[in-house]
Amino acid sequence: MEELVEDLVEDLVEFSGGSTVALRTGGPTGPNSGKTDDEIQVWISYESQDRNSLQTGTTTTVFRMLPTETIADVKLRVQAKKGWFASQQRLSFGDMELEDAKTIELVARAAGVAEEAGEGEESNHVHLTVRLADIMNVKIKTLQGETTLSAQPETTTVREIKEAVSLMNGYLPDHQHVFLEGKMLEDNKALAEVSPLSRSPIVHVLVKRTTKVKILPNSGNEFELSISAAETVESLKRRIEVAEGIPALTHRVVHNGQYLPETASLADYGVDKDSVLVLEPIGKHGRLVPEGSEELENVDRSLQNCVKMLQQAQAGFDVHMAPCLASAGTGGAYFLLGPRGNKVAVFKPEDEEPNAENNPRGRSQPVGIPGSAGREGLRKGTLPGEGASREFAAYILDHDNFARVPPTAMVCLKQTSNKKYASVTDWNGSQGKRGSIQTFVPYESDCEEMGISQFSRQGVHRIAVLDIRLANTDRNGSNVLVRREAEGEWSLTPIDHGYCLPGSLSDICFDWIYWPQASQPFDQEVRDYIANLDEEKDLEKLKMHGINLRPECQLVFRVCNILLRLGLQKGLSAYDIGNIMCRQTLQQSILEKMSHHALKKLTKGRIQGTGKLQLHELDHRSSELYLEEITQQMKTYMKEVFDEDEV
């Protein structure tokens, strides 16, 4: 039988005329063979080359396999033994390529080879071949370690090897030199020309050596950092943040008076060992502000809880984890994945909101004049493109994380030059998509899927206070997440605040108004929290973070905070206040009617035919008069309805 196998290998190599792998099922089953009756032995023969003598020969490897194992199993055995990629192997019998699902036993029977074991017994052997050129892979060694590249040696060039290294490690192709066995390879050479097909080559990639540059912060001592020629501004800032604690999101790199783009290579801008790089802090709208200023400190504090989330999202991009569009919702909302594939954040681009030009769910409208009917959001008083900043505003205004709004920031998510991998930068970036990024919160359910009686009174009240302050037009059970804490209690996390802070009182809506907890009185902690609120300081805080609300949105915010404060003084519940703000039918809400009368009073004296004033038409003086009038109407209404001593 052994002689038969040797003859088989010789015939097969001679027939194929090239490097092959031969597989034969069958073989001796005697007591010395080590093979059981229910096993089939598979011989794999291939050409190999001695590294010293460069002479070729035939090597044979034997596997014991069960008849029920498949061609795919054979490929995996070959991959485990020889390191050849199973996805690139093609096993054939004659001119027929074998399918992965076929079992070894079926292949042997289908071969139809003359019976060898004796009369009446079915043959169970077959000869299979595979070209090594079809399964070739290349090991690449760089300063950052070793990796493997699947390649078709007949077409893959040295230049393509360099480009692959660039994608993996960021080294520019022109800054690399490729060597094989001590010989530098030309870019236009194919691997088939420079490497024997009978083995996988090891390619050494050399990159220009690193150098040191001086980094000069806006304040503090200068320091040196080693960089490579392929270093980008973005990667440099991240390294500085790790080494010196200077936030990457709030600083820009300046060289010779020029701001360097995030994706720019330092070498492309002439950065060398004699260069000095300046780190300048970024203020709102991209304006530079002095280090240590109150404005910058406020920005830094608001982002402190977001740093970990941003770092995890960037780490995911670095290992090519692509954003995933959420299945639910009306706008573009993308899950950002960490390096292990876990959800770490939710990104909502400004240009993919409902009625925005790039909405991915068929809710886009042509770009028009902001504020026109064709560009209004899904709620009255909202505009497409404002939702992202409203998400950020809700987090900023949730003082001490009272309502548990997840950490949120404004960022720019952009593609790198290869258009495959993304990066997270500050939201003042000129490239990529601007939008909000919010920490992903694991949850077990939402309020629509659970019995509301299980929720704590304080948990509901905290969200109610937030919604009243921000005039939320989209608070429903599906955007309040529920999770069981270690103590066994259910915690509530409010999300989706893109329709907060509108410029109208018409669409305010709270689902919690019908929950029993809303009718219960506020406890002392909630009362103290409301008493310390200051809407004017809140508006200033938003401006410090680059959020300038439209004048009518500021008015609505002031009105709702005044109502909350007066309601607290009168001992009103969240239900009582919500009942004033929300419509119960198609008719105007009580608060809308108050606003209508206040505007009507301001309209007196206007030229006949000009119509009633609208919120967006009020100037500074008219706004003050409007607030005075609607405040008086609130007091009158509460006295008439809730003061039992005076009816």
C-alpha positions in Angstrom: 0.0 0.0 0.0 2.8 2.4 0.8 4.3 1.8 -2.7 0.9 2.6 -4.1 0.8 5.9 -2.3 4.2 6.9 -3.5 3.3 6.1 -7.1 0.1 8.1 -6.7 2.0 11.2 -5.6 4.5 10.9 -8.4 1.8 10.6 -11.0 -0.2 13.5 -9.6 2.8 15.9 -9.5 3.7 15.0 -13.0 0.1 15.4 -14.2 -0.5 18.8 -12.7 2.8 20.3 -13.9 3.2 22.5 -10.8 3.1 22.8 -7.1 0.2 20.8 -5.8 -1.3 19.2 -2.7 -2.5 15.6 -3.2 -5.0 14.0 -0.9 -5.8 10.3 -0.9 -8.4 8.6 1.2 -8.0 5.0 2.2 -4.9 3.1 3.3 -3.8 0.2 5.4 -6.1 -0.9 8.2 -3.9 -3.6 9.8 -2.9 -3.8 13.4 0.2 -1.7 12.7 -1.4 1.1 10.8 -3.0 2.8 13.9 -6.2 3.2 11.9 -9.6 2.0 13.1 -12.3 0.6 10.9 -14.4 3.7 11.1 -11.5 6.1 10.1 -10.2 7.1 6.7 -6.5 8.1 6.3 -5.8 11.2 4.2 -2.4 11.8 2.6 -1.5 15.4 1.8 1.5 15.8 -0.4 3.0 19.1 -1.5 6.2 20.4 -2.9 8.7 22.0 -0.5 12.0 23.8 -0.9 15.1 23.5 1.3 16.1 27.0 2.4 19.8 26.2 2.2 20.1 24.0 -1.0 17.1 25.6 -2.7 16.3 22.1 -4.0 12.6 21.1 -4.2 11.1 17.8 -2.9 7.9 16.2 -2.0 6.6 16.2 1.6 3.7 14.0 2.8 1.5 14.6 5.8 -1.1 12.0 7.1 -4.4 12.8 8.8 -6.8 10.4 10.4 -10.4 11.5 9.7 -13.9 10.1 10.1 -16.0 9.3 7.0 -18.6 11.9 8.1 -16.1 14.8 8.1 -16.3 17.2 5.2 -14.1 18.8 2.7 -14.3 22.0 4.8 -12.8 19.9 7.7 -9.9 18.8 5.4 -9.2 22.5 4.6 -9.2 23.4 8.3 -6.8 20.6 9.0 -4.5 21.9 6.3 -4.8 25.4 7.6 -4.0 24.3 11.2 -1.0 22.2 10.0 0.5 24.5 7.4 -0.9 27.9 8.0 -2.6 28.1 4.6 -5.9 30.1 4.6 -8.9 27.7 4.3 -11.0 30.4 2.7 -8.5 30.5 -0.3 -8.2 26.7 -0.8 -9.8 25.0 -3.7 -9.9 21.2 -3.6 -10.7 19.4 -6.9 -11.1 16.0 -8.3 -10.2 16.0 -12.0 -11.9 19.1 -13.5 -14.6 19.2 -10.7 -14.2 21.5 -7.7 -15.4 19.9 -4.5 -18.0 21.6 -2.3 -17.1 22.2 1.3 -20.2 20.4 2.6 -19.4 17.1 0.9 -18.2 14.3 3.3 -15.0 12.4 2.7 -17.0 9.2 2.3 -19.3 10.6 -0.4 -16.3 12.0 -2.3 -14.6 8.6 -2.2 -17.6 6.7 -3.4 -18.3 9.3 -6.1 -14.8 8.9 -7.4 -15.6 5.6 -9.1 -12.1 4.2 -8.8 -11.5 0.5 -9.5 -12.1 -1.6 -6.4 -9.0 -2.5 -4.5 -10.1 -4.1 -1.3 -11.7 -7.1 -2.9 -14.7 -8.2 -4.9 -18.0 -6.6 -3.7 -16.4 -3.9 -1.6 -16.8 -0.3 -2.6 -13.7 1.9 -3.2 -13.2 4.6 -0.7 -10.2 6.6 -2.0 -9.9 9.8 -4.1 -7.1 12.0 -5.3 -7.5 15.8 -4.7 -5.3 18.7 -5.7 -4.9 22.3 -4.7 -2.5 24.9 -6.1 -0.4 26.6 -3.5 -0.7 29.8 -5.5 -4.4 29.9 -4.6 -3.7 29.9 -0.8 -0.7 32.0 -0.5 -0.4 34.5 2.3 2.3 36.9 3.3 3.7 37.6 6.8 4.6 41.2 7.3 7.0 42.3 10.0 7.0 45.9 11.1 8.1 47.8 14.2 4.7 47.3 15.6 4.8 43.5 15.3 3.9 40.8 12.8 0.7 40.4 10.9 -0.6 38.3 8.0 -1.9 39.5 4.6 -3.9 37.3 2.3 -2.6 37.8 -1.2 -2.9 36.5 -4.8 0.8 36.4 -5.7 0.2 36.6 -9.4 -1.4 40.1 -9.0 -0.3 41.5 -5.7 2.5 44.0 -6.1 5.1 45.3 -3.6 3.3 48.7 -3.7 0.1 47.0 -2.6 2.0 45.5 0.3 3.0 49.0 1.4 -0.5 50.3 1.1 -1.7 47.4 3.3 0.8 48.3 5.9 -0.4 51.9 5.6 -3.9 50.9 6.4 -2.9 48.8 9.4 -0.2 51.0 11.0 -0.5 54.5 9.4 2.9 54.5 7.7 2.8 56.3 4.3 3.7 54.0 1.4 6.4 56.4 0.2 8.1 56.2 3.6 8.5 52.4 3.5 11.1 50.0 2.0 10.3 46.4 1.5 13.0 43.7 1.8 12.8 39.9 1.1 15.8 37.9 2.2 18.0 41.0 2.3 17.0 42.3 -1.1 15.0 45.6 -1.5 12.0 45.1 -3.8 10.7 47.5 -6.4 7.1 48.8 -6.1 6.0 47.4 -9.5 7.1 43.8 -8.8 4.5 41.2 -8.2 5.0 38.7 -5.4 5.0 35.9 -7.9 8.1 37.3 -9.5 10.1 37.7 -6.3 9.0 34.7 -4.2 8.8 31.0 -4.8 5.2 29.8 -4.7 6.0 26.7 -2.6 6.2 28.7 0.6 4.9 31.8 2.3 7.5 34.6 2.2 8.3 36.8 5.2 8.4 40.5 4.0 10.3 43.0 6.2 9.0 46.6 6.0 11.4 49.3 7.0 10.1 52.8 7.9 12.1 56.0 8.3 13.3 56.3 11.8 11.7 58.4 14.5 12.8 61.9 15.6 12.0 64.2 18.5 10.1 67.5 18.3 9.4 70.1 20.9 5.8 70.6 22.1 5.0 74.0 23.5 1.7 74.2 25.4 -0.1 77.5 25.7 0.9 77.4 29.4 3.3 75.2 31.3 6.7 73.8 30.5 7.6 72.6 27.0 8.4 68.9 26.5 9.8 66.6 23.8 8.0 63.7 22.1 9.3 61.1 19.6 7.4 61.0 16.4 7.6 59.0 13.2 7.4 60.3 9.7 3.9 58.8 9.4 2.6 60.4 12.6 -0.6 62.3 12.1 -1.9 65.3 14.1 -4.7 63.2 15.4 -2.5 60.4 16.8 0.0 63.0 18.1 -2.8 64.7 20.2 -3.9 61.4 21.6 -0.4 60.5 22.6 0.1 64.0 24.3 -3.2 63.4 26.2 -1.9 60.1 27.6 1.6 61.4 28.3 0.8 64.9 29.6 -2.9 65.0 30.4 -3.7 67.8 27.9 -7.2 67.0 26.5 -7.0 66.2 22.7 -10.6 67.4 22.2 -9.9 71.0 23.4 -6.6 71.7 21.7 -5.2 72.3 18.2 -1.7 71.8 16.9 0.0 74.9 15.3 3.2 74.7 13.3 4.8 77.9 11.9 1.6 79.8 12.6 -0.6 77.3 10.7 -3.3 75.1 12.2 -2.6 71.5 11.1 -5.6 69.4 10.0 -6.4 66.3 12.2 -5.6 63.8 9.4 -2.5 65.5 8.2 0.9 63.7 8.3 3.5 65.7 10.2 6.0 64.9 7.6 3.8 66.4 4.9 3.9 69.8 6.7 7.7 69.8 7.1 7.8 68.8 10.8 11.3 67.6 11.6 13.8 67.4 14.6 14.1 71.2 14.6 10.4 71.9 14.7 8.4 73.4 17.5 4.7 72.5 17.7 2.4 74.7 19.7 -0.8 73.4 21.4 -3.5 76.1 21.5 -6.8 75.6 23.4 -10.1 75.8 21.5 -13.0 78.0 22.6 -16.5 78.1 21.5 -17.0 78.3 17.7 -13.3 77.4 17.2 -12.1 80.7 18.8 -8.9 80.4 20.8 -9.2 81.3 24.5 -6.5 81.8 27.1 -5.5 78.7 29.1 -7.1 78.7 32.5 -10.0 81.0 31.5 -13.4 80.3 33.1 -14.8 79.5 29.7 -12.3 76.7 29.0 -12.6 75.3 32.5 -16.4 75.0 32.0 -15.9 73.2 28.7 -13.4 70.8 30.3 -15.6 70.0 33.2 -18.6 69.2 31.0 -16.4 66.8 29.0 -14.8 65.0 31.9 -17.5 62.3 32.1 -17.3 61.9 28.3 -13.6 61.2 28.0 -13.8 57.5 28.7 -16.6 57.1 26.2 -14.8 59.0 23.5 -11.6 57.0 24.1 -13.5 53.7 23.8 -15.2 54.8 20.6 -11.9 55.9 19.1 -10.3 52.6 20.1 -13.1 50.8 18.3 -12.4 52.9 15.1 -8.7 52.1 15.4 -9.5 48.4 15.0 -11.9 49.0 12.2 -15.2 48.7 14.1 -17.7 50.5 11.8 -20.7 52.4 13.2 -24.1 50.5 13.1 -27.3 52.3 12.2 -29.9 51.7 14.9 -33.0 49.8 13.7 -35.5 52.0 15.4 -36.1 55.8 15.3 -36.9 58.4 12.7 -33.4 59.9 12.3 -29.8 58.7 11.9 -28.6 57.2 15.1 -25.5 55.0 15.0 -24.1 52.7 17.7 -20.3 53.1 18.1 -18.5 50.0 19.1 -15.5 49.6 21.3 -12.5 47.4 20.4 -14.3 44.3 21.6 -17.4 45.0 19.5 -19.5 46.2 22.5 -21.7 49.2 22.2 -20.1 52.2 23.9 -21.9 55.3 22.4 -24.7 56.6 20.2 -23.9 59.1 17.5 -26.6 61.3 16.0 -25.5 63.4 13.0 -27.0 66.9 12.5 -27.6 66.3 8.8 -29.5 63.0 9.3 -32.2 64.2 11.6 -35.9 63.9 10.4 -36.5 66.3 7.5 -32.7 67.0 7.2 -31.1 66.5 3.8 -29.3 63.2 4.6 -31.9 61.4 6.7 -31.3 57.7 6.1 -35.0 56.7 6.7 -36.7 58.5 3.8 -37.6 61.6 5.9 -35.3 64.0 4.1 -36.5 67.2 2.4 -34.7 69.6 0.0 -32.5 72.2 1.7 -34.5 75.4 2.1 -34.5 78.5 4.2 -34.1 77.6 7.9 -37.4 78.1 9.6 -39.5 77.7 6.5 -42.5 75.3 6.5 -40.6 72.8 4.4 -37.8 72.7 6.9 -39.7 72.4 10.2 -38.9 69.4 12.4 -41.4 66.8 13.5 -42.5 68.9 16.4 -43.7 72.5 16.4 -40.9 75.0 17.1 -38.1 72.6 16.2 -35.8 72.8 13.2 -33.8 70.0 11.4 -30.2 70.1 12.6 -30.9 71.4 16.0 -31.5 68.0 17.6 -27.9 67.2 18.3 -27.2 70.4 20.2 -30.5 69.8 22.2 -29.1 66.4 23.2 -26.0 68.1 24.4 -28.0 70.9 26.1 -30.1 68.4 28.1 -26.9 66.9 29.6 -25.4 70.3 30.4 -28.6 71.5 32.1 -29.1 68.2 34.1 -27.2 69.7 37.0 -25.4 67.1 39.2 -26.8 64.5 36.9 -30.1 64.8 38.8 -32.2 63.2 36.2 -29.4 60.8 35.1 -29.1 62.0 31.5 -26.1 59.9 30.1 -22.9 61.8 29.4 -23.2 63.6 26.1 -20.9 65.8 23.9 -20.8 67.4 20.5 -18.2 65.9 18.2 -17.2 65.6 14.6 -17.1 62.0 13.3 -15.0 61.8 10.1 -13.5 59.3 7.8 -9.7 59.0 7.4 -8.0 59.4 4.1 -8.5 55.7 3.1 -12.3 56.3 3.5 -12.7 53.1 5.6 -12.0 54.0 9.2 -13.3 56.9 11.3 -12.0 59.2 14.0 -13.7 61.3 16.7 -12.5 64.9 17.0 -13.8 68.1 18.5 -17.1 69.4 17.1 -15.4 72.5 15.6 -13.8 70.3 12.9 -14.5 71.3 9.3 -14.5 67.7 8.0 -16.9 64.8 8.6 -20.3 64.8 10.3 -21.1 67.0 13.3 -23.4 65.6 15.8 -24.0 64.5 19.4 -22.4 61.5 21.0 -23.9 60.0 24.1 -22.7 57.2 26.3 -24.5 53.9 25.6 -26.4 52.8 28.7 -27.1 49.0 29.0 -30.8 48.4 30.0 -33.2 45.6 30.5 -36.3 47.3 29.1 -38.1 50.6 28.6 -41.1 52.1 30.3 -43.5 51.0 27.6 -42.7 47.4 28.3 -42.9 47.4 32.1 -45.5 48.1 34.7 -45.1 51.7 35.9 -46.1 50.9 39.4 -42.5 49.4 39.9 -40.8 52.8 39.5 -39.9 54.9 42.4 -41.6 58.3 43.0 -38.3 60.2 43.1 -37.1 58.6 39.8 -40.2 59.7 38.0 -40.1 63.2 39.6 -36.5 63.8 38.6 -37.3 63.1 34.9 -40.5 65.2 35.2 -38.6 68.2 36.5 -36.1 68.0 33.6 -39.0 67.7 31.0 -40.9 70.6 32.5 -37.7 72.8 32.5 -36.8 71.9 28.9 -40.4 71.9 27.5 -39.8 68.4 26.1 -42.1 67.7 23.2 -41.3 64.0 22.9 -41.3 62.3 26.3 -42.8 58.8 25.9 -42.2 55.5 27.6 -39.8 54.2 24.9 -37.2 56.9 25.6 -37.0 56.1 29.3 -34.7 53.1 29.9 -35.1 50.8 32.8 -32.4 48.8 34.6 -32.4 46.9 37.8 -29.7 48.1 40.3 -27.8 45.9 42.7 -30.2 46.7 45.5 -33.0 45.3 43.4 -34.6 48.7 42.6 -35.4 49.8 39.1 -33.5 52.9 37.9 -34.7 55.2 35.1 -32.5 56.8 32.4 -34.0 59.4 30.1 -32.7 59.6 26.5 -33.6 61.2 23.2 -33.7 64.9 24.0 -33.5 66.2 20.5 -37.0 67.7 20.7 -36.3 69.7 23.9 -36.1 73.5 24.1 -38.5 74.3 21.2 -39.6 77.7 20.0 -43.3 76.9 20.6 -45.5 75.8 23.4 -47.8 73.8 21.1 -46.4 70.3 21.1 -45.3 69.8 24.7 -46.0 66.2 25.7 -45.2 64.1 28.8 -46.4 60.5 29.0 -45.5 60.4 32.7 -48.4 62.7 33.4 -50.7 59.6 33.6 -48.4 57.7 36.0 -49.5 57.6 39.6 -46.2 58.9 40.9 -46.7 62.2 39.0 -49.7 63.0 41.3 -47.7 62.5 44.5 -46.0 65.6 46.1 -42.3 66.4 45.6 -40.0 65.3 48.4 -37.7 67.8 50.1 -34.7 66.9 47.9 -36.6 67.6 44.7 -38.0 70.8 46.2 -34.5 72.0 47.1 -33.2 71.2 43.6 -36.0 73.2 42.0 -35.5 76.1 44.4 -31.8 76.4 43.3 -32.5 76.6 39.6 -31.7 79.8 37.7 -32.7 79.9 34.1 -30.6 83.0 33.3 -27.4 81.2 34.5 -28.5 78.1 32.6 -28.7 80.1 29.3 -25.2 81.6 30.0 -23.9 78.1 30.6 -25.3 76.9 27.3 -23.6 79.9 25.5 -20.2 78.9 27.1 -20.6 75.5 25.5 -21.3 77.0 22.1 -25.1 76.6 22.2 -27.0 79.7 21.3 -30.7 79.1 21.4 -33.0 81.0 19.1 -34.8 84.0 20.9 -38.1 82.2 20.9 -36.6 79.1 22.3 -35.1 81.1 25.2 -38.5 82.6 25.9 -40.1 79.2 26.1 -37.3 78.0 28.4 -37.9 81.0 30.7 -41.7 80.5 30.7 -41.4 76.9 31.7 -38.9 77.5 34.5 -41.1 80.3 35.9 -44.1 77.9 35.8 -42.1 75.3 37.6 -41.0 77.7 40.3 -44.5 79.1 40.9 -45.9 75.6 40.9 -43.4 74.6 43.7 -44.4 77.7 45.7 -48.1 76.7 45.4 -47.4 73.0 46.3 -48.4 71.7 42.9 -47.4 68.2 41.8 -45.7 67.2 38.6 -49.1 66.2 37.3 -50.6 69.6 38.1 -47.8 71.4 36.3 -47.8 69.0 33.3 -51.6 69.4 33.0 -51.1 73.2 32.5 -48.4 72.6 29.8 -49.8 69.6 27.8 -52.9 69.5 25.5 -55.6 67.2 26.6 -57.5 67.5 23.3 -56.8 69.3 20.0 -57.6 72.6 21.8 -54.8 74.8 23.1 -53.3 73.9 26.5 -53.7 76.2 29.5 -50.2 77.5 29.0 -50.8 78.1 25.3 -53.8 80.2 26.1 -51.9 82.2 28.6 -49.2 82.9 26.0 -51.9 83.8 23.5 -53.4 86.4 25.8 -50.0 87.8 26.7 -49.1 88.3 23.0 -52.5 89.7 22.2 -52.1 92.3 24.9 -48.7 93.3 23.3 -50.3 93.5 19.9 -52.6 96.4 20.9 -51.4 99.5 19.3 -50.0 97.8 16.3 -51.1 98.9 12.8 -54.4 97.2 11.9 -53.9 94.2 9.6 -50.4 93.3 10.7 -51.8 90.4 12.9 -50.9 89.1 16.3 -47.3 89.1 17.4 -45.4 85.8 17.4 -42.7 84.8 19.8 -39.9 85.0 17.2 -41.0 88.6 16.5 -40.4 90.0 20.0 -37.5 92.3 20.6 -35.8 92.5 24.0 -38.2 95.0 25.5 -41.3 93.1 24.2 -39.9 89.9 25.6 -39.6 91.4 29.1 -43.2 92.6 28.9 -44.4 89.2 27.6 -42.7 87.4 30.5 -44.3 89.9 33.0 -47.7 89.4 31.6 -47.6 85.6 31.3 -46.2 85.4 34.9 -49.1 87.4 36.2 -51.5 85.1 34.4 -49.9 82.0 35.9 -50.3 83.4 39.4 -53.9 84.3 38.8 -54.7 80.9 37.4 -53.0 79.1 40.3 -54.8 81.2 42.8 -58.2 80.6 41.3 -57.7 76.8 40.8 -55.4 75.7 43.6 -55.9 78.1 46.4 -58.7 76.6 48.4 -59.0 79.6 50.7 -60.0 81.9 47.9 -62.5 80.7 45.4 
